[in-house]
Amino acid sequence: MSERVMPGHTDGLITLDTADALWVDLTAGSAAPTAHGAFTCSPACARVGYVLLGGHVVTTVRVSGDQWSVPEVEVRRAATALNAVRMDRQDLVRIGPFRGAPRQERNEDTPLRWRQRIRGELHELGGPERAARREDGRPYHLAGIDWRRMLVEQTRDGTHRTWWLPRAVVRLLDAAEHAETQWVRAARTRQASAAVTDPASRPRQARDAGGRQTTSPEGPTASRRPYNKELEGQLYSVLSRKPGTSRRVAGWACAVCRTAPATVLDHCHEHGYIRGPLCQSCNTLERPDHLYSNDIRVANRYTRLFHTDTDDWLRHWHRCPGCRARTTLPLPHLAAWTAHTACRSLRPTHRAPRGRKPCGVLRVSWTGSQNTPRSCLLTVTVDFCPSGEHRVLAQLPYREAADRFRAWLAETAPAVAAAAGPDRLDDLPAQSRPIIADTSGKDLELF
């Protein structure tokens, strides 16, 4: 580092160059790669009063003249939060380009606008290869994260390119964008209040490590309110039409990951009840991959839903009183669980450099609906199997699949299973609603 950070003085101020070196040193082992110049290179600008690090806002303090510093304790706190992030580099989210996507207006409260920055930079420089060159004055990091080292480019038909980032990085950048919006709005509110109460009042005074007084705008990030079942039992069709609902949702943290800001209301399509507010990443993660209205592809991300983060997702799905009372899942999710978990041992494998690899692509379809459980039949198949292009693995009646799920739930998430049961049928609709299949790729907020 350019300057030695004295042990035992973590509550003091350090220069931006020292903070740059400290940030890289503290996050050397983090799953998300960090970048040099997180405090000194664009888009970071100390003069605006803050610098973004991951999902945190670090305030900047003018020491003298054009010299700026930051509190060392805030840098360490942001590094600790980043080091705790888990990363699955195979779990990707598409960030662009999107054909026919409407042009988004500039949000003055959020200068970061990381999606627009990445899209504009890649278009301007002609792709990730040229964008990887770090030119003077050109941004190469976002919120202290070197996104280029995580960017995945996929090309189809030799012409159509798409760009993808790991879901964990998308969540970090969304959290940074939300934190910046809250900081800017809070700063403007303080300035307006100070102008009304005392126009001649001085800015808040802060002291640097040497005891000198310096001016510094306050910048605490407004904490996102955790979701505590405030909307339990309410119908989406009613609440979604009430004015101010979107503003209310934005005040919550995501009910599943509990870190990113909530942007949409997730609800059960079979019973119509609201499950809770979700961030866009979690909302997309749980969306069934409908090929047709009664046919879904079982993607690799279902490993997260049914293995890695099982308790969180099962608890979230059972926020619907209908699913909780019947100890089941909506039909598309139950079908995906049946193919991915209950029929896993039936899937053929073939040799691979490291052991054996599952064959083909899993699909599951069904006849009938959850409203006619006696005639509803789930069919699990493997596409592109060498022994048959569509190899049928199993055919399970709906009731058998539901019974298997209940037994698995009692073993995997006993707390969730204990809260469910057939004795909790109060205030449920007499007839379940049909599933609303979305095959167009639009209206993601419905899921």
Buried (B, 14 or more C-beta within 10 A) or exposed (E): EEEEBEEEEBEBBBBBBBBBBBBBEBBEEBBBBBBBBBBBBEBBBBEBBBBBBBBBBBBBBBBEEEEBBBBBBBBBBBBBBBBEBEBBEEBBBBBBEEEEEEEEEEBEEBBBBBBBBBBEBBEEBEEBEEBEEBEEEEBBBBBBBBBBEBBBEEEEEEEEBBBBBBBBBBBBBBBBBBBBBBBBEBBEEBEEEBEEEEEEEEEEEBEBBEEEEBEBBBBEBBEBEEBEEEBBEBBBEEBBEEEEEEEBBBEBBBBBBBBBBBBBBBBBBBBBBBBBBBBBBBBBBBBBBBEEBBBBBBBEBBBBBBEEBBEBBBBBBBBBBBBBBBBBBBBBBBBBBBBBBBBEEEBBEEEEEEEEEEBBBBBBBBEBBBBEBEEBBBBBBBBEBEEEEEBEBBEBBBEBBBBBBBEBBBEBBEEBBEEBEEEBEEEBEEEBBEBEBBEEEEEEBBB
